Amino acid sequence: MARPRWQDQVSQASGPWSKGWDRFVAVWASVNLVWVAFDISYVPLRTFWLQRNLYPIPSVPLVVPLGAIPDITPWIDPIKGIEPHRETQAYLGHFRVLDRALLPLKQGQPLSPLQRSLLKHQAQLTAELIDANPFLASEGSATLEKIKYRLRQRANQNSARQASAQLLSAPWLQQQGWAQERRFWQGQVLPLVATNYWRSIDGNGRPTDHFWRIDLLLFQSVFALDIGLRVIRLRRRLPGLRWRDALLRRWVDLPLLLPFWRWLRLLPVIERLQSSGLITIEPLRAVVSRAVVALLAVELFEVLALQLLDGAQGIIRSRQWPQQIRRLRSHQSVSNTNGERELVELVRIWAPLVLGQVLPRLGPELQGVLGYTLRQSLDRTVVPLPLRQLKPLLEVETGLSKQLAGGMVDSLLDLARSTGNQLARRDAVQVDLLQQVIDRFWEELATALERGEGLARSQELLCALIDDLKGTYLSQINRSGIDALIRELDALTTGPATPGD
């Protein structure tokens, strides 16, 4: 019973040092893949890394704080060229000043001139924030729309400017109190304002990104060293292999050295983990390939069957068909590498079977056919037409035809048995004679097709037969389905279940 390929032992490196190095590089490549995924997703997910809050349901104000995650933005922002936006930072700084000034304010208590001045300035900054939209620099227009929506909902207004002016007015704060309003601003508005940033541009006009430096120093240098060691190892195993060809054999490692399309590193990382024996992906590959085969098998079988049958029709329709029949003669006249002539050997094996075993069992049927033929001949040639109505004469004619047919069939069967026994014996002269008969048969068949009118009719009938075969065979493929073949493949590869399974 065949074993699945993933159950075979993984080929290991030549020594323990090489094995350990390969596993280290595989793990290091996995770390690099995680680092690449983090780098690609950092800018879109910077709000999450800054606030460490998870929103399971976007349409519901449900927040899951993840305070255990450290704030990594102070270390990652310089790598990506991200700096605090001056306008939003000035807005947050002024709000902190306003907050310190309004903390002693009680509900219903009038505001001091300083508090009114700070509150008016904060309302003006909020209006400028709505009009200028500094979030465009960080592609955060949706953030501003969210701020405006929360302001309108809080003040029950249709305009965000009017809502901010109302929320930062002295009458509103005297009525609501600063403690309640402070929770609204610090919980729903200021965290969105704090997500805004400004990103510098490099000399090529692209956003600054120094990730390549870390990637080059910590990861790609190790990958380049490992690729060199693998090429040297391959050259030692195959001394005749050129350096260029050895490098081309490691084409799967190319994404590890590319500074772009870094997500393609998934392929070499999986290959290294598989080759080092840390993981086994063959079962997953088998499942995926089986699904692909199940989808494409019917179409593939149909295309192959049509190609084969169309090729056969093309050979038959060709004017050179008799010449191709003659080539069978020249082909069988030369023995193959094993010293055997296939068609001659088939005739030597099948002729004794047909002549010695099959034909004797067809004796009654052959007697019936031959007796009927003799009776028809006697009716046309021996018995005159007026005498054909006499019943006794017809009975005598039938008995005579049966006796003649029986004697002829017995003689032919005896001859067939003796011929079959002779052909069953190995004889060099007999083999040559059989070869001559077969060659002459192909020659005469081709000549007869060329001279007679049967060539065109034979081609027409054979092509029609192949057309019928196309419809029948392809319909059987569609009806049978591929699921049965997949189940048979599973039975062959998995083997019988063991008691410990």
N, C-alpha and C positions, 0 to 999 in steps of 0.2 A: 504494500500500500504506500502511495506517495506521501511524503511529508510536506507540510507547508514550508515555504522558504524561510519564514521568520523563526522557525524552530531550529534551523541550522545554527551552528555556532558561528559567531562573528569572528572574522579573521583578525587576529591581533597583530600588533607591530612586532618587529624583530626582537626587541629587548624590553626590559622593564622601564628603562629610561625613556625610550620612545613611546611606550604605552602611557606613562605618566604625563609626558609632554603633550601628547595628543589629547588626553583628557583635560589637561589644564587649558589648552587652547580652545577646546570645545566649550568649557565653562566660561572662559573669558569672552568668547564670541557671543555666548548667551547674554552675558552682562552687557556687552556692547549693543546687542539688539534691544534690550530693555532701555538702555540709555538713549538709543536712537528713537524709540517709540516715545519716550518722555520728551525728548527735544522737539519732535514733530508736533506733539500735542500740547506743549507748554503754553504757547501764546494763546491758542483758543481756550485753554482751561486755566488761564492765569487768574481769573476771578475766583475759581475754586481754591487754588493754592494760596491766594491772598487772604480769603475769608475762612477757608476750611469749613464751609457749610455745605451740606448736601440737601438738595431739594428732590425728594423721591417723586412727588407728583407736581409737575410744573404749574398746573392750573389751581393748585391748592396751596395756601401760604403755610406749608408745613416745612419746618427747618430742622435738620438733624445736625447739630454741631459736632465737629470732629476735632476737638481741641488737642487730642493726643498727637496729631500730625503737626510737626514743627513748621514754622513759617520759613520757607526756603526762598522766597522772592528776593531778599537782600543779596543772596549769592548768585541766583540765576539771572536776575534782571540785568546786571552788567554784562553777562555773557551774550545776551540777546540785544544789547544796546538799548534797554528800556530805562527811562528816567521818569521821575514824577512830573506830571503836567503842572506848569506854573499857575495857570488860572484856577484849576480845581484845587491845588494845594493852597493857594491864597484864599479860596472860598472856605476850605476846611479850617485854615488858621483863624480867619475872622470869626467863624462860628464858635470856635473854642473860646475866643475872647468874649463873645456875646453870652456864651453859656456861663462863664464865670461871673459875668455881671448880673445875670438873671437868676442865678441859683437862690439868692435870698428872697426872691419875689414870691409872695403868697397869693392865693386865689382871691380876687377882688381888690387887691392892693394896687394903687396907682403907680405908674412907672416914673422914674426919675428922668431928668433931661438927658443924662448920659445913657441910660438904658434906651430911651426913645431914639437917640441919635444912632446908637449901635444897631438897634432893630431896623431903623429905616435904611441904614447902609447895607444890612444883610438882605433886606428885601430887594434893594437895587442890584446887589450881586446875583441874587437868584434870578431876577429878570434878565440880566446880561447872560447868565449861564444858559437860560432857555433860548435866547435869541442867537447867541454866538455858536452854540453847540460845539464846545471843544472836544466832544467825544468822537468827532469825525477822524481825528488823527489816529485813534486806536480802533477805528471801525466799530465804534460802540454806539451807533445811532439808536439801536434798540434799547440801550441803557437809558438814554435821555427820554425816550418815549415811556419807559417804565416809570421814571421819576415824575414825569408830567401826569401820567395816569394816577399815581398815588396822591399827588397834590390835589388834583381835581376831585378824586374820591373823598379825600379828607375834608375839603372845604365845601363839597357839594356844589361845585362850579363847573361851567362848560369851558372855561379858559384857564390854562395853567398859569398865565401871568396874573390873572385876577385871584386865582386860588392862592398863589404864593404871597401876594400882597395882603390877602385876608389873614392867612395863617401867621404872618409876621407883622401884624398890626397890634397896637396897644389895646384897643377894645377886646380883641379876641383873646389876648393873653390874660387880661383882667378877668374875663369870663371863664376861660378854661383852666387857667393856671399853667405855670411853666413846667411843672413836674410832668404833667400828662403830655404836653406838647414836646417836651424834651425826649420822651420815650419814642414818640413818633419819628422825630427827625433822626435820632441816633439809631433807630432800629430799621427804618425803611428808606430813608433818603440818603443820609451820609455814607453808608456802606456802598451804595451804588456810585456816588460821586468819587469815592476813594479808589474805585477800580480803574479810573481813567489814567492814561499814561501817555508819554511821548517817546517815540522810537527814532533813534538817529539813522542817518543814511550814510552808506559807505561811498567809496570813490566810484563804484560802478552804478550808483543810483539805486541800489537795493537796500532793504533794511539791514542794519548791522547785525552780524551773527558771528561770534567767535567760537562757535561749537567745533568747527573744523580743527582748531588748534588742539583742543582736548582729544578729539578723535584721532588726530595724527600722532600725537605724542604717546597716548596711553594704549591705543588699540591698533591702529593701522600699522604702526611699527612692529608690533608683535605678529600681526597677520603676515606682513611681508617677510619677516624672519621665518615663520612657519612654512610659508609657501616655498621659500628657498630651500629649507631642509627637506620638504617633501619632494621637490624636484631632484635634489641630490640623491635622496634615497631611491627614487625611481630610476635615475641614471645608473646607480650601482647595481640595481636588479636587472636592468636592461642596458648593458654597455653600448650596444649598437644604436641606441636611440639618441637622436640629436637633441640639443638643448631646446631648440625651438619647439620640436614636437613634444618634449617633456613638459614645457610650459603650457602648450595647448591642451594637454591632457588634464591640466588643473584649471580649465576654463570655469568650473563651477565656483572657484574662489575669487573670480574677478569682481563681483559686487562688494567684497570686503575692502577693496582698495579704491572704489569709486567714491568721489565726494558728493555725488548726486544719485538720485533714485536709491536712497539708502534702505528703503523698505525691501529691496530685492535681497538684502543680506539674510533674509529668512531662509532662503534656499541653501546657501553654504552652511549656515548654522545648523539646520536640520541634518544636512549630510555629515557634518563633523560629529554631531551627537550620535548619529546612527553608526558611523564607522568606528567611533571610540567605544561603543558598547554601552553608553550611558542611557540611551533610550532605544526602543524598537518601534519603528514606524511601519514595518512591513504589514502588520494586520490592517492598519488604516489604509495603506496604499492598495492592499488587496480589495478592501471594501469599495474604495473609490473606483478602481479599475473595473470591478465587477459591475458597478452601477453604469459605468460608461459602456461596457460591453453589452449590457442588457439593453441600452438605448440604441446602440449602433449596430448590433449584430444582424438584425433583420435586413437593414439597408445594405450592410457590407456583404452578406450572403447573396442578396439579390444582384448586386453589382458584379460580384465574382461569377455567379452562375450565368448571368447574361453575357459577360465577357467571354466565358468559355464556349457557350453555345453559339454566340455570334461568330467567334473564331472558327468553330466547326462549320457553320454555314458558309463562311467566306471561303474555306478550303473546298467545300463541295461545289459551290457556284463557280469556282475558278475554271478557266479553260485548260489550265494545266493539271487538272485532277487526274487524268490518265497517266501523265508523267510522274505525279506523286505516287500513284499506285506502283509504277515501275521502280521507284526508289525503294519501296519495301523489299523488292527482290534484291537490289544491290546491297541494301542494308543487312538483310539476313544472310547474305553470302559471306559476310565477314564476321568472324566470332568476336565476342566482347573480350574484356580484360580477363575474365575468368575462363576463357577458352570454350565457352558454351554458346550455342546458337539457340536463342530463346524459343523462336517459333518452331524450330525442328524438335526441340525437346518437348514442347507442349504437344505437338502432333504425336510424338512417340509415346507420351503418357496417356493422352486422351484417346488415341485410336484404339488401343486394346480395351479401354473401358467401353467405348461406344460399340465397337465391333464384337467384343466378346461378352459383354454383360447387358448393354442396353438393347441392342437390336434383337437378340434372342427373345427377350421379353415382349417385344413388339410383334412376334410371329402372327398371332391371330389378326391383328389389325392390318399387317402387311398382306396377309392372305386375302382379307376382305377387299382391300383396295385393288390388288392385282387381279382377283377373280372378277370383280366388277368390270375392270378394264378389258379383260379377255372376253367376257360375255358381250360387251359392247362391240368388240372387234368381230366376233363370230356373227353377231346379228347383221352387221353391215356387209360382211364379205362372203360368208359361207351360206347362211340360210336365206333362201329367196323370200321376197316380201309376202307372197300368198301363203307360204308355209309358217310364217311367224305367228299366225293365229291359232295354231295347233298346240294345245296345252302339253300333251306328252312330249312333243318335240322340244318345247321350251324347258321342260324338266330335265330332259337328257342334256340339253345345252348347258343348263345351270350346273348340273353335276360334273360335266366334263370340264367346265371352266374352273370349278373349285378344285378338282383333282390336279389340273395343270398348274393352277396358282399355288397349291400346297407343295407340289413337287419343286417348282421353281423357287419358292421361298425357302424350303428346306435346304436346297442346294446352295442358295445364296447365303443363308445363315451359317451353313457348314464352312463355306469359303470365308465368311467374315470371321468366324472363330479362329480358323487356322491363320488367317492374315493377322488378326490381333495378337495371337500367340507369337507369331514371328516378329511383329513389331515390338513386342515387349522385351525381346532380347536385345542386348547391346551388340551392335555390329557396325563397324566403321563404314563398310560398303553400303549397308542399309541406310545409314545416316546421310551419306552422300546422295544416294538415290532419292531419299525424302527431300533433301535440299533441292535437288533438280526438279522434283515435282512441284514443290512450292514456288520456286522461281518461275517455272514455266506457267504455273497457274496465274501468278500476278501479271506476267507478260501477255498471256492470252486474254485475260480479263480486260487489261488496258486496251489491247488491240480491238477486242470486240466492242468496247464502249466507243472507241474512235470511229470504227467503220459503220456501226449500226445507228439506229435512231433512238436507242435506249439511253444515251448519255443525258440528253436534256430532260427526258421523262424521269430518269433516276434522280437527277439533281433536284427536280421539282418535288418529287415524292419525299426524298430525304429531308429537304428543307422544311416541307410541311410537317413532317414528323417531329423535327426539332422545334418548330413553332408550337406544336401541341405539347411537347415536353416542357417548353418554357412556361406556358400557362399552368400546367399541372404541378410542376416542381415548385414554382414560386408561390402558388396558392397553398401548397403543403407547408412551405416555410412559414407563411403568415398564420396558418391555422395551428401549427404545432407549437409555436411560441418558443421563447428562449428560456423561460423559467425552468423548464425541465432540464435543459443543458446546464444551467447554473446549479441546480440541485445535484446533478450528477458530478459536476466539478467539485462541489463541496464534499460529496461523499468520497471522492478520490483523494482529495488533499487532506481532509481532517482525519480520516481513518475511523475505526470503531472506537466507541467510548470505553475508557478504562474504569475500573471500579473506584479508583481514587478521585475521579473527576466529579 
